[in-house]
Amino acid sequence: MIVALLGDPVSASLSPLMQNAAFAARGLDWTYVALRVRGEALEDALRGVVALGFAGANVTTPHKLAVARLVGAEVESVNTLVVREGRVHGSSTDPAILAGIEFEHAAILGDGGAARAFAAALPEAARFSRRGTWPPDVAGVDLVVNATSERGEVLVELRAGQTLVELPYPATATAREAERLGARVIDGLDVLVAQGAASFELWTGVPAPVDVMQTAVRSA
């Protein structure tokens, strides 16, 4: 079976390394490939996933919102596709990292596909973006999700008692400053593994080898 990553760009993604290690660990004759897909070719790519007999796909920047519309998903942002009986079903595993994190008040930075997936999982969270409310005010917030693409600028200063969930990898200036000031940081590789493990289980119906996936991305 084949699973694809659909996005533009995809060359820096660690998902193929991670998922192929997971398939091997479970003894599955599956392959994960990264496919660069331009926006104007997205609808054709989705038809191709079905026509070529793929088991499913992941969706990354900048296609998560458009794919959700094209497949008629119940969620606004889609990062995981499962093909069943010739139909494509879309969902989001982006917020999987939230399982097990204890918090009372959350804030989300960004308004792209991943940010909207987290917003759906955290409907009471404060939301900040450069096209909306900015700069972020995270006073009284104990969980901050950084779903922006900004790497060099410190977006917020977090301290002990606060947790930062970082979607970008490698670590951004925001994450490095949060660590320096004593905040807990859950980095982008942990987020990648959590969403990847959830996607793996949707495709295969088999428990994901999370330790193997962690080792694969950390070794890279």
C-alpha positions as protocol buffer text, in pm:
chain_id: "A"
residue {
  index: 1
  type: MET
  ca { x: 0 y: 0 z: 0 }
}
residue {
  index: 2
  type: ILE
  ca { x: 109 y: 356 z: -65 }
}
residue {
  index: 3
  type: VAL
  ca { x: 46 y: 668 z: 141 }
}
residue {
  index: 4
  type: ALA
  ca { x: 145 y: 1016 z: 22 }
}
residue {
  index: 5
  type: LEU
  ca { x: 225 y: 1356 z: 163 }
}
residue {
  index: 6
  type: LEU
  ca { x: 60 y: 1630 z: -44 }
}
residue {
  index: 7
  type: GLY
  ca { x: 198 y: 1981 z: -8 }
}
residue {
  index: 8
  type: ASP
  ca { x: 418 y: 2253 z: -152 }
}
residue {
  index: 9
  type: PRO
  ca { x: 700 y: 2236 z: -52 }
}
residue {
  index: 10
  type: VAL
  ca { x: 755 y: 1886 z: 89 }
}
residue {
  index: 11
  type: SER
  ca { x: 1129 y: 1835 z: 50 }
}
residue {
  index: 12
  type: ALA
  ca { x: 1214 y: 1919 z: 413 }
}
residue {
  index: 13
  type: SER
  ca { x: 943 y: 1702 z: 568 }
}
residue {
  index: 14
  type: LEU
  ca { x: 1046 y: 1426 z: 808 }
}
residue {
  index: 15
  type: SER
  ca { x: 715 y: 1244 z: 763 }
}
residue {
  index: 16
  type: PRO
  ca { x: 843 y: 995 z: 501 }
}
residue {
  index: 17
  type: LEU
  ca { x: 1134 y: 893 z: 723 }
}
residue {
  index: 18
  type: MET
  ca { x: 906 y: 862 z: 1026 }
}
residue {
  index: 19
  type: GLN
  ca { x: 619 y: 675 z: 860 }
}
residue {
  index: 20
  type: ASN
  ca { x: 838 y: 435 z: 665 }
}
residue {
  index: 21
  type: ALA
  ca { x: 1019 y: 345 z: 988 }
}
residue {
  index: 22
  type: ALA
  ca { x: 679 y: 284 z: 1148 }
}
residue {
  index: 23
  type: PHE
  ca { x: 558 y: 62 z: 863 }
}
residue {
  index: 24
  type: ALA
  ca { x: 879 y: -142 z: 882 }
}
residue {
  index: 25
  type: ALA
  ca { x: 850 y: -180 z: 1259 }
}
residue {
  index: 26
  type: ARG
  ca { x: 499 y: -321 z: 1222 }
}
residue {
  index: 27
  type: GLY
  ca { x: 597 y: -550 z: 935 }
}
residue {
  index: 28
  type: LEU
  ca { x: 366 y: -374 z: 690 }
}
residue {
  index: 29
  type: ASP
  ca { x: 442 y: -374 z: 317 }
}
residue {
  index: 30
  type: TRP
  ca { x: 355 y: -5 z: 294 }
}
residue {
  index: 31
  type: THR
  ca { x: 540 y: 296 z: 153 }
}
residue {
  index: 32
  type: TYR
  ca { x: 508 y: 667 z: 230 }
}
residue {
  index: 33
  type: VAL
  ca { x: 610 y: 915 z: -40 }
}
residue {
  index: 34
  type: ALA
  ca { x: 626 y: 1295 z: -49 }
}
residue {
  index: 35
  type: LEU
  ca { x: 458 y: 1454 z: -350 }
}
residue {
  index: 36
  type: ARG
  ca { x: 486 y: 1822 z: -431 }
}
residue {
  index: 37
  type: VAL
  ca { x: 144 y: 1939 z: -548 }
}
residue {
  index: 38
  type: ARG
  ca { x: 74 y: 2285 z: -685 }
}
residue {
  index: 39
  type: GLY
  ca { x: -251 y: 2449 z: -581 }
}
residue {
  index: 40
  type: GLU
  ca { x: -393 y: 2439 z: -933 }
}
residue {
  index: 41
  type: ALA
  ca { x: -329 y: 2062 z: -951 }
}
residue {
  index: 42
  type: LEU
  ca { x: -477 y: 1978 z: -610 }
}
residue {
  index: 43
  type: GLU
  ca { x: -812 y: 1846 z: -732 }
}
residue {
  index: 44
  type: ASP
  ca { x: -638 y: 1626 z: -990 }
}
residue {
  index: 45
  type: ALA
  ca { x: -401 y: 1499 z: -720 }
}
residue {
  index: 46
  type: LEU
  ca { x: -691 y: 1393 z: -502 }
}
residue {
  index: 47
  type: ARG
  ca { x: -845 y: 1202 z: -791 }
}
residue {
  index: 48
  type: GLY
  ca { x: -505 y: 1043 z: -852 }
}
residue {
  index: 49
  type: VAL
  ca { x: -481 y: 923 z: -492 }
}
residue {
  index: 50
  type: VAL
  ca { x: -801 y: 727 z: -548 }
}
residue {
  index: 51
  type: ALA
  ca { x: -723 y: 611 z: -902 }
}
residue {
  index: 52
  type: LEU
  ca { x: -380 y: 481 z: -806 }
}
residue {
  index: 53
  type: GLY
  ca { x: -513 y: 283 z: -512 }
}
residue {
  index: 54
  type: PHE
  ca { x: -343 y: 479 z: -234 }
}
residue {
  index: 55
  type: ALA
  ca { x: -453 y: 396 z: 119 }
}
residue {
  index: 56
  type: GLY
  ca { x: -456 y: 765 z: 209 }
}
residue {
  index: 57
  type: ALA
  ca { x: -244 y: 1072 z: 248 }
}
residue {
  index: 58
  type: ASN
  ca { x: -127 y: 1348 z: 473 }
}
residue {
  index: 59
  type: VAL
  ca { x: -187 y: 1707 z: 371 }
}
residue {
  index: 60
  type: THR
  ca { x: 49 y: 1988 z: 461 }
}
residue {
  index: 61
  type: THR
  ca { x: 102 y: 2357 z: 383 }
}
residue {
  index: 62
  type: PRO
  ca { x: -64 y: 2525 z: 199 }
}
residue {
  index: 63
  type: HIS
  ca { x: -344 y: 2282 z: 115 }
}
residue {
  index: 64
  type: LYS
  ca { x: -519 y: 2190 z: 440 }
}
residue {
  index: 65
  type: LEU
  ca { x: -814 y: 2427 z: 402 }
}
residue {
  index: 66
  type: ALA
  ca { x: -861 y: 2368 z: 29 }
}
residue {
  index: 67
  type: VAL
  ca { x: -853 y: 1988 z: 69 }
}
residue {
  index: 68
  type: ALA
  ca { x: -1115 y: 2008 z: 344 }
}
residue {
  index: 69
  type: ARG
  ca { x: -1347 y: 2185 z: 100 }
}
residue {
  index: 70
  type: LEU
  ca { x: -1270 y: 1953 z: -191 }
}
residue {
  index: 71
  type: VAL
  ca { x: -1344 y: 1632 z: 0 }
}
residue {
  index: 72
  type: GLY
  ca { x: -1645 y: 1774 z: 185 }
}
residue {
  index: 73
  type: ALA
  ca { x: -1492 y: 1720 z: 528 }
}
residue {
  index: 74
  type: GLU
  ca { x: -1682 y: 1803 z: 843 }
}
residue {
  index: 75
  type: VAL
  ca { x: -1380 y: 1997 z: 971 }
}
residue {
  index: 76
  type: GLU
  ca { x: -1238 y: 2321 z: 834 }
}
residue {
  index: 77
  type: SER
  ca { x: -881 y: 2196 z: 811 }
}
residue {
  index: 78
  type: VAL
  ca { x: -768 y: 1850 z: 696 }
}
residue {
  index: 79
  type: ASN
  ca { x: -426 y: 1692 z: 737 }
}
residue {
  index: 80
  type: THR
  ca { x: -520 y: 1324 z: 698 }
}
residue {
  index: 81
  type: LEU
  ca { x: -702 y: 1149 z: 414 }
}
residue {
  index: 82
  type: VAL
  ca { x: -824 y: 789 z: 422 }
}
residue {
  index: 83
  type: VAL
  ca { x: -944 y: 622 z: 103 }
}
residue {
  index: 84
  type: ARG
  ca { x: -1225 y: 372 z: 149 }
}
residue {
  index: 85
  type: GLU
  ca { x: -1430 y: 215 z: -132 }
}
residue {
  index: 86
  type: GLY
  ca { x: -1324 y: 480 z: -379 }
}
residue {
  index: 87
  type: ARG
  ca { x: -1408 y: 774 z: -153 }
}
residue {
  index: 88
  type: VAL
  ca { x: -1173 y: 1013 z: 23 }
}
residue {
  index: 89
  type: HIS
  ca { x: -1247 y: 1089 z: 388 }
}
residue {
  index: 90
  type: GLY
  ca { x: -1075 y: 1387 z: 550 }
}
residue {
  index: 91
  type: SER
  ca { x: -998 y: 1461 z: 914 }
}
residue {
  index: 92
  type: SER
  ca { x: -733 y: 1635 z: 1122 }
}
residue {
  index: 93
  type: THR
  ca { x: -487 y: 1470 z: 1357 }
}
residue {
  index: 94
  type: ASP
  ca { x: -295 y: 1796 z: 1405 }
}
residue {
  index: 95
  type: PRO
  ca { x: -421 y: 1850 z: 1764 }
}
residue {
  index: 96
  type: ALA
  ca { x: -333 y: 1494 z: 1877 }
}
residue {
  index: 97
  type: ILE
  ca { x: -49 y: 1633 z: 2091 }
}
residue {
  index: 98
  type: LEU
  ca { x: -307 y: 1785 z: 2328 }
}
residue {
  index: 99
  type: ALA
  ca { x: -394 y: 1444 z: 2474 }
}
residue {
  index: 100
  type: GLY
  ca { x: -245 y: 1426 z: 2821 }
}
residue {
  index: 101
  type: ILE
  ca { x: -157 y: 1796 z: 2854 }
}
residue {
  index: 102
  type: GLU
  ca { x: -324 y: 1956 z: 3156 }
}
residue {
  index: 103
  type: PHE
  ca { x: -425 y: 2321 z: 3120 }
}
residue {
  index: 104
  type: GLU
  ca { x: -711 y: 2559 z: 3192 }
}
residue {
  index: 105
  type: HIS
  ca { x: -669 y: 2849 z: 2951 }
}
residue {
  index: 106
  type: ALA
  ca { x: -520 y: 2830 z: 2602 }
}
residue {
  index: 107
  type: ALA
  ca { x: -413 y: 3068 z: 2327 }
}
residue {
  index: 108
  type: ILE
  ca { x: -340 y: 2992 z: 1962 }
}
residue {
  index: 109
  type: LEU
  ca { x: -99 y: 3192 z: 1748 }
}
residue {
  index: 110
  type: GLY
  ca { x: -167 y: 3185 z: 1373 }
}
residue {
  index: 111
  type: ASP
  ca { x: -465 y: 3142 z: 1142 }
}
residue {
  index: 112
  type: GLY
  ca { x: -352 y: 2883 z: 887 }
}
residue {
  index: 113
  type: GLY
  ca { x: -475 y: 2528 z: 851 }
}
residue {
  index: 114
  type: ALA
  ca { x: -304 y: 2387 z: 1159 }
}
residue {
  index: 115
  type: ALA
  ca { x: -412 y: 2682 z: 1372 }
}
residue {
  index: 116
  type: ARG
  ca { x: -772 y: 2624 z: 1270 }
}
residue {
  index: 117
  type: ALA
  ca { x: -747 y: 2255 z: 1353 }
}
residue {
  index: 118
  type: PHE
  ca { x: -628 y: 2346 z: 1703 }
}
residue {
  index: 119
  type: ALA
  ca { x: -903 y: 2608 z: 1730 }
}
residue {
  index: 120
  type: ALA
  ca { x: -1162 y: 2340 z: 1656 }
}
residue {
  index: 121
  type: ALA
  ca { x: -1014 y: 2126 z: 1934 }
}
residue {
  index: 122
  type: LEU
  ca { x: -989 y: 2425 z: 2170 }
}
residue {
  index: 123
  type: PRO
  ca { x: -1302 y: 2632 z: 2100 }
}
residue {
  index: 124
  type: GLU
  ca { x: -1254 y: 2846 z: 2412 }
}
residue {
  index: 125
  type: ALA
  ca { x: -895 y: 2939 z: 2329 }
}
residue {
  index: 126
  type: ALA
  ca { x: -792 y: 3299 z: 2263 }
}
residue {
  index: 127
  type: ARG
  ca { x: -675 y: 3341 z: 1904 }
}
residue {
  index: 128
  type: PHE
  ca { x: -409 y: 3577 z: 1774 }
}
residue {
  index: 129
  type: SER
  ca { x: -287 y: 3641 z: 1421 }
}
residue {
  index: 130
  type: ARG
  ca { x: -125 y: 3923 z: 1227 }
}
residue {
  index: 131
  type: ARG
  ca { x: -444 y: 3950 z: 1019 }
}
residue {
  index: 132
  type: GLY
  ca { x: -655 y: 3974 z: 1335 }
}
residue {
  index: 133
  type: THR
  ca { x: -563 y: 4052 z: 1696 }
}
residue {
  index: 134
  type: TRP
  ca { x: -191 y: 4123 z: 1737 }
}
residue {
  index: 135
  type: PRO
  ca { x: 38 y: 4126 z: 1932 }
}
residue {
  index: 136
  type: PRO
  ca { x: -62 y: 3827 z: 2144 }
}
residue {
  index: 137
  type: ASP
  ca { x: -157 y: 3877 z: 2508 }
}
residue {
  index: 138
  type: VAL
  ca { x: -94 y: 3552 z: 2692 }
}
residue {
  index: 139
  type: ALA
  ca { x: -126 y: 3679 z: 3049 }
}
residue {
  index: 140
  type: GLY
  ca { x: -333 y: 3429 z: 3243 }
}
residue {
  index: 141
  type: VAL
  ca { x: -285 y: 3163 z: 2976 }
}
residue {
  index: 142
  type: ASP
  ca { x: -118 y: 2835 z: 3071 }
}
residue {
  index: 143
  type: LEU
  ca { x: -102 y: 2677 z: 2723 }
}
residue {
  index: 144
  type: VAL
  ca { x: 13 y: 2852 z: 2405 }
}
residue {
  index: 145
  type: VAL
  ca { x: 6 y: 2684 z: 2065 }
}
residue {
  index: 146
  type: ASN
  ca { x: 248 y: 2839 z: 1816 }
}
residue {
  index: 147
  type: ALA
  ca { x: 99 y: 2750 z: 1477 }
}
residue {
  index: 148
  type: THR
  ca { x: 278 y: 3024 z: 1285 }
}
residue {
  index: 149
  type: SER
  ca { x: 565 y: 2988 z: 1040 }
}
residue {
  index: 150
  type: GLU
  ca { x: 772 y: 3260 z: 1213 }
}
residue {
  index: 151
  type: ARG
  ca { x: 1112 y: 3130 z: 1317 }
}
residue {
  index: 152
  type: GLY
  ca { x: 1340 y: 3424 z: 1391 }
}
residue {
  index: 153
  type: GLU
  ca { x: 1115 y: 3654 z: 1600 }
}
residue {
  index: 154
  type: VAL
  ca { x: 1014 y: 3594 z: 1961 }
}
residue {
  index: 155
  type: LEU
  ca { x: 635 y: 3613 z: 1937 }
}
residue {
  index: 156
  type: VAL
  ca { x: 556 y: 3577 z: 2308 }
}
residue {
  index: 157
  type: GLU
  ca { x: 757 y: 3548 z: 2628 }
}
residue {
  index: 158
  type: LEU
  ca { x: 647 y: 3249 z: 2834 }
}
residue {
  index: 159
  type: ARG
  ca { x: 766 y: 3164 z: 3183 }
}
residue {
  index: 160
  type: ALA
  ca { x: 751 y: 2890 z: 3443 }
}
residue {
  index: 161
  type: GLY
  ca { x: 398 y: 2755 z: 3479 }
}
residue {
  index: 162
  type: GLN
  ca { x: 320 y: 2803 z: 3110 }
}
residue {
  index: 163
  type: THR
  ca { x: 347 y: 2544 z: 2831 }
}
residue {
  index: 164
  type: LEU
  ca { x: 435 y: 2612 z: 2469 }
}
residue {
  index: 165
  type: VAL
  ca { x: 328 y: 2367 z: 2199 }
}
residue {
  index: 166
  type: GLU
  ca { x: 545 y: 2440 z: 1895 }
}
residue {
  index: 167
  type: LEU
  ca { x: 437 y: 2326 z: 1549 }
}
residue {
  index: 168
  type: PRO
  ca { x: 745 y: 2438 z: 1350 }
}
residue {
  index: 169
  type: TYR
  ca { x: 1068 y: 2238 z: 1359 }
}
residue {
  index: 170
  type: PRO
  ca { x: 1353 y: 2286 z: 1425 }
}
residue {
  index: 171
  type: ALA
  ca { x: 1306 y: 2509 z: 1733 }
}
residue {
  index: 172
  type: THR
  ca { x: 1209 y: 2871 z: 1678 }
}
residue {
  index: 173
  type: ALA
  ca { x: 1327 y: 3181 z: 1862 }
}
residue {
  index: 174
  type: THR
  ca { x: 999 y: 3172 z: 2056 }
}
residue {
  index: 175
  type: ALA
  ca { x: 1072 y: 2820 z: 2181 }
}
residue {
  index: 176
  type: ARG
  ca { x: 1432 y: 2895 z: 2273 }
}
residue {
  index: 177
  type: GLU
  ca { x: 1327 y: 3201 z: 2471 }
}
residue {
  index: 178
  type: ALA
  ca { x: 1050 y: 3008 z: 2646 }
}
residue {
  index: 179
  type: GLU
  ca { x: 1298 y: 2741 z: 2754 }
}
residue {
  index: 180
  type: ARG
  ca { x: 1539 y: 3008 z: 2878 }
}
residue {
  index: 181
  type: LEU
  ca { x: 1265 y: 3166 z: 3090 }
}
residue {
  index: 182
  type: GLY
  ca { x: 1158 y: 2835 z: 3245 }
}
residue {
  index: 183
  type: ALA
  ca { x: 848 y: 2748 z: 3046 }
}
residue {
  index: 184
  type: ARG
  ca { x: 772 y: 2392 z: 2940 }
}
residue {
  index: 185
  type: VAL
  ca { x: 824 y: 2346 z: 2565 }
}
residue {
  index: 186
  type: ILE
  ca { x: 672 y: 2065 z: 2361 }
}
residue {
  index: 187
  type: ASP
  ca { x: 862 y: 2092 z: 2036 }
}
residue {
  index: 188
  type: GLY
  ca { x: 760 y: 2048 z: 1675 }
}
residue {
  index: 189
  type: LEU
  ca { x: 904 y: 1698 z: 1653 }
}
residue {
  index: 190
  type: ASP
  ca { x: 679 y: 1581 z: 1937 }
}
residue {
  index: 191
  type: VAL
  ca { x: 383 y: 1740 z: 1757 }
}
residue {
  index: 192
  type: LEU
  ca { x: 487 y: 1570 z: 1432 }
}
residue {
  index: 193
  type: VAL
  ca { x: 506 y: 1229 z: 1596 }
}
residue {
  index: 194
  type: ALA
  ca { x: 171 y: 1269 z: 1773 }
}
residue {
  index: 195
  type: GLN
  ca { x: -18 y: 1363 z: 1458 }
}
residue {
  index: 196
  type: GLY
  ca { x: 174 y: 1106 z: 1255 }
}
residue {
  index: 197
  type: ALA
  ca { x: 93 y: 826 z: 1497 }
}
residue {
  index: 198
  type: ALA
  ca { x: -276 y: 916 z: 1487 }
}
residue {
  index: 199
  type: SER
  ca { x: -269 y: 920 z: 1105 }
}
residue {
  index: 200
  type: PHE
  ca { x: -85 y: 584 z: 1097 }
}
residue {
  index: 201
  type: GLU
  ca { x: -360 y: 425 z: 1304 }
}
residue {
  index: 202
  type: LEU
  ca { x: -635 y: 568 z: 1084 }
}
residue {
  index: 203
  type: TRP
  ca { x: -473 y: 421 z: 771 }
}
residue {
  index: 204
  type: THR
  ca { x: -364 y: 83 z: 904 }
}
residue {
  index: 205
  type: GLY
  ca { x: -588 y: 2 z: 1200 }
}
residue {
  index: 206
  type: VAL
  ca { x: -269 y: -99 z: 1382 }
}
residue {
  index: 207
  type: PRO
  ca { x: -124 y: 69 z: 1695 }
}
residue {
  index: 208
  type: ALA
  ca { x: 154 y: 307 z: 1596 }
}
residue {
  index: 209
  type: PRO
  ca { x: 510 y: 232 z: 1713 }
}
residue {
  index: 210
  type: VAL
  ca { x: 553 y: 573 z: 1873 }
}
residue {
  index: 211
  type: ASP
  ca { x: 900 y: 503 z: 2011 }
}
residue {
  index: 212
  type: VAL
  ca { x: 1024 y: 405 z: 1665 }
}
residue {
  index: 213
  type: MET
  ca { x: 874 y: 720 z: 1515 }
}
residue {
  index: 214
  type: GLN
  ca { x: 1035 y: 936 z: 1785 }
}
residue {
  index: 215
  type: THR
  ca { x: 1373 y: 778 z: 1725 }
}
residue {
  index: 216
  type: ALA
  ca { x: 1344 y: 829 z: 1349 }
}
residue {
  index: 217
  type: VAL
  ca { x: 1273 y: 1202 z: 1367 }
}
residue {
  index: 218
  type: ARG
  ca { x: 1521 y: 1270 z: 1649 }
}
residue {
  index: 219
  type: SER
  ca { x: 1800 y: 1090 z: 1464 }
}
residue {
  index: 220
  type: ALA
  ca { x: 1740 y: 1312 z: 1162 }
}
